[in-house]
Amino acid sequence: MRCPIEAMRSIQNNNEVRLITVRQAAERLCCSAANVYALIEEGAIAIVQVGKRKGYRIDLRDLETFVSDRKYRYAVPRPTQSHGRLKHLKS
């Protein structure tokens, strides 16, 4: 199996529609299929309905959009500089 990121990047470069199953989307997102179904029901991930009984397919471009819309950088606060002795050391 190709790396999920590589597979998504290769789709960007051409206009072909590549549909994957909910289970495959869950593998790519490293979560359960139940989580993907919940995201579908929330409307967070667009789907193509193939059959009457949850025959969902997800376009890789839509999955990539879902991921890129949720990216953020966590800013780690800088430690304050201590002046004087270190408090955890007893003298």
CNS distance restraints for C-alpha pairs under 8 A (distance, minus, plus):
assign (resid   2 and name CA) (resid   6 and name CA) 6.93 0.50 0.50
assign (resid   2 and name CA) (resid   7 and name CA) 6.48 0.50 0.50
assign (resid   3 and name CA) (resid   7 and name CA) 6.27 0.50 0.50
assign (resid   4 and name CA) (resid   8 and name CA) 6.22 0.50 0.50
assign (resid   4 and name CA) (resid  28 and name CA) 5.63 0.50 0.50
assign (resid   5 and name CA) (resid   9 and name CA) 6.15 0.50 0.50
assign (resid   6 and name CA) (resid  10 and name CA) 6.13 0.50 0.50
assign (resid   7 and name CA) (resid  11 and name CA) 6.56 0.50 0.50
assign (resid   8 and name CA) (resid  12 and name CA) 6.77 0.50 0.50
assign (resid   8 and name CA) (resid  60 and name CA) 6.33 0.50 0.50
assign (resid   8 and name CA) (resid  61 and name CA) 7.15 0.50 0.50
assign (resid   8 and name CA) (resid  64 and name CA) 6.58 0.50 0.50
assign (resid   9 and name CA) (resid  13 and name CA) 7.03 0.50 0.50
assign (resid  10 and name CA) (resid  14 and name CA) 7.27 0.50 0.50
assign (resid  11 and name CA) (resid  15 and name CA) 7.07 0.50 0.50
assign (resid  11 and name CA) (resid  16 and name CA) 7.09 0.50 0.50
assign (resid  11 and name CA) (resid  18 and name CA) 7.66 0.50 0.50
assign (resid  11 and name CA) (resid  60 and name CA) 7.26 0.50 0.50
assign (resid  11 and name CA) (resid  61 and name CA) 6.99 0.50 0.50
assign (resid  12 and name CA) (resid  61 and name CA) 7.25 0.50 0.50
assign (resid  17 and name CA) (resid  59 and name CA) 6.55 0.50 0.50
assign (resid  17 and name CA) (resid  60 and name CA) 7.69 0.50 0.50
assign (resid  18 and name CA) (resid  59 and name CA) 5.61 0.50 0.50
assign (resid  18 and name CA) (resid  60 and name CA) 5.94 0.50 0.50
assign (resid  19 and name CA) (resid  57 and name CA) 5.60 0.50 0.50
assign (resid  19 and name CA) (resid  58 and name CA) 5.22 0.50 0.50
assign (resid  19 and name CA) (resid  59 and name CA) 4.51 0.50 0.50
assign (resid  19 and name CA) (resid  60 and name CA) 6.28 0.50 0.50
assign (resid  20 and name CA) (resid  24 and name CA) 6.01 0.50 0.50
assign (resid  20 and name CA) (resid  25 and name CA) 6.62 0.50 0.50
assign (resid  20 and name CA) (resid  57 and name CA) 5.36 0.50 0.50
assign (resid  20 and name CA) (resid  58 and name CA) 5.25 0.50 0.50
assign (resid  20 and name CA) (resid  59 and name CA) 6.41 0.50 0.50
assign (resid  20 and name CA) (resid  60 and name CA) 6.93 0.50 0.50
assign (resid  21 and name CA) (resid  25 and name CA) 6.25 0.50 0.50
assign (resid  21 and name CA) (resid  56 and name CA) 6.54 0.50 0.50
assign (resid  21 and name CA) (resid  57 and name CA) 4.87 0.50 0.50
assign (resid  21 and name CA) (resid  58 and name CA) 6.28 0.50 0.50
assign (resid  22 and name CA) (resid  26 and name CA) 6.12 0.50 0.50
assign (resid  22 and name CA) (resid  33 and name CA) 6.11 0.50 0.50
assign (resid  22 and name CA) (resid  36 and name CA) 6.57 0.50 0.50
assign (resid  22 and name CA) (resid  37 and name CA) 7.39 0.50 0.50
assign (resid  22 and name CA) (resid  56 and name CA) 6.69 0.50 0.50
assign (resid  22 and name CA) (resid  57 and name CA) 6.45 0.50 0.50
assign (resid  22 and name CA) (resid  58 and name CA) 6.97 0.50 0.50
assign (resid  23 and name CA) (resid  27 and name CA) 6.34 0.50 0.50
assign (resid  23 and name CA) (resid  32 and name CA) 7.71 0.50 0.50
assign (resid  23 and name CA) (resid  33 and name CA) 5.40 0.50 0.50
assign (resid  24 and name CA) (resid  28 and name CA) 6.31 0.50 0.50
assign (resid  25 and name CA) (resid  29 and name CA) 6.16 0.50 0.50
assign (resid  25 and name CA) (resid  33 and name CA) 7.78 0.50 0.50
assign (resid  25 and name CA) (resid  36 and name CA) 7.30 0.50 0.50
assign (resid  25 and name CA) (resid  58 and name CA) 7.39 0.50 0.50
assign (resid  25 and name CA) (resid  63 and name CA) 7.56 0.50 0.50
assign (resid  26 and name CA) (resid  30 and name CA) 5.80 0.50 0.50
assign (resid  26 and name CA) (resid  31 and name CA) 5.10 0.50 0.50
assign (resid  26 and name CA) (resid  32 and name CA) 5.41 0.50 0.50
assign (resid  26 and name CA) (resid  33 and name CA) 5.22 0.50 0.50
assign (resid  26 and name CA) (resid  35 and name CA) 7.63 0.50 0.50
assign (resid  26 and name CA) (resid  36 and name CA) 6.11 0.50 0.50
assign (resid  27 and name CA) (resid  31 and name CA) 6.42 0.50 0.50
assign (resid  27 and name CA) (resid  32 and name CA) 7.52 0.50 0.50
assign (resid  31 and name CA) (resid  35 and name CA) 6.50 0.50 0.50
assign (resid  31 and name CA) (resid  36 and name CA) 7.59 0.50 0.50
assign (resid  32 and name CA) (resid  36 and name CA) 6.70 0.50 0.50
assign (resid  33 and name CA) (resid  37 and name CA) 6.21 0.50 0.50
assign (resid  34 and name CA) (resid  38 and name CA) 6.19 0.50 0.50
assign (resid  35 and name CA) (resid  39 and name CA) 6.26 0.50 0.50
assign (resid  36 and name CA) (resid  40 and name CA) 6.17 0.50 0.50
assign (resid  37 and name CA) (resid  41 and name CA) 6.17 0.50 0.50
assign (resid  38 and name CA) (resid  42 and name CA) 6.20 0.50 0.50
assign (resid  39 and name CA) (resid  43 and name CA) 6.22 0.50 0.50
assign (resid  39 and name CA) (resid  44 and name CA) 5.18 0.50 0.50
assign (resid  39 and name CA) (resid  45 and name CA) 5.96 0.50 0.50
assign (resid  40 and name CA) (resid  44 and name CA) 5.85 0.50 0.50
assign (resid  40 and name CA) (resid  45 and name CA) 5.10 0.50 0.50
assign (resid  40 and name CA) (resid  46 and name CA) 6.70 0.50 0.50
assign (resid  40 and name CA) (resid  47 and name CA) 7.20 0.50 0.50
assign (resid  44 and name CA) (resid  66 and name CA) 7.16 0.50 0.50
assign (resid  45 and name CA) (resid  58 and name CA) 7.83 0.50 0.50
assign (resid  45 and name CA) (resid  62 and name CA) 6.81 0.50 0.50
assign (resid  45 and name CA) (resid  63 and name CA) 6.78 0.50 0.50
assign (resid  45 and name CA) (resid  66 and name CA) 6.47 0.50 0.50
assign (resid  46 and name CA) (resid  58 and name CA) 6.71 0.50 0.50
assign (resid  46 and name CA) (resid  59 and name CA) 7.80 0.50 0.50
assign (resid  46 and name CA) (resid  62 and name CA) 6.37 0.50 0.50
assign (resid  47 and name CA) (resid  56 and name CA) 6.13 0.50 0.50
assign (resid  47 and name CA) (resid  57 and name CA) 5.66 0.50 0.50
assign (resid  47 and name CA) (resid  58 and name CA) 4.89 0.50 0.50
assign (resid  47 and name CA) (resid  59 and name CA) 7.08 0.50 0.50
assign (resid  48 and name CA) (resid  56 and name CA) 5.68 0.50 0.50
assign (resid  48 and name CA) (resid  57 and name CA) 5.10 0.50 0.50
assign (resid  48 and name CA) (resid  58 and name CA) 6.19 0.50 0.50
assign (resid  48 and name CA) (resid  59 and name CA) 7.75 0.50 0.50
assign (resid  49 and name CA) (resid  54 and name CA) 7.04 0.50 0.50
assign (resid  49 and name CA) (resid  55 and name CA) 5.65 0.50 0.50
assign (resid  49 and name CA) (resid  56 and name CA) 4.60 0.50 0.50
assign (resid  49 and name CA) (resid  57 and name CA) 6.33 0.50 0.50
assign (resid  50 and name CA) (resid  54 and name CA) 7.80 0.50 0.50
assign (resid  50 and name CA) (resid  55 and name CA) 4.88 0.50 0.50
assign (resid  50 and name CA) (resid  56 and name CA) 5.78 0.50 0.50
assign (resid  50 and name CA) (resid  57 and name CA) 6.93 0.50 0.50
assign (resid  51 and name CA) (resid  55 and name CA) 4.58 0.50 0.50
assign (resid  51 and name CA) (resid  56 and name CA) 7.36 0.50 0.50
assign (resid  58 and name CA) (resid  62 and name CA) 6.98 0.50 0.50
assign (resid  58 and name CA) (resid  63 and name CA) 6.99 0.50 0.50
assign (resid  59 and name CA) (resid  63 and name CA) 6.48 0.50 0.50
assign (resid  60 and name CA) (resid  64 and name CA) 6.12 0.50 0.50
assign (resid  61 and name CA) (resid  65 and name CA) 6.17 0.50 0.50
assign (resid  62 and name CA) (resid  66 and name CA) 6.17 0.50 0.50
assign (resid  63 and name CA) (resid  67 and name CA) 6.36 0.50 0.50
assign (resid  64 and name CA) (resid  68 and name CA) 6.09 0.50 0.50
assign (resid  65 and name CA) (resid  69 and name CA) 5.95 0.50 0.50
assign (resid  66 and name CA) (resid  70 and name CA) 6.64 0.50 0.50
assign (resid  67 and name CA) (resid  71 and name CA) 6.62 0.50 0.50
assign (resid  82 and name CA) (resid  86 and name CA) 7.40 0.50 0.50
assign (resid  85 and name CA) (resid  89 and name CA) 7.77 0.50 0.50
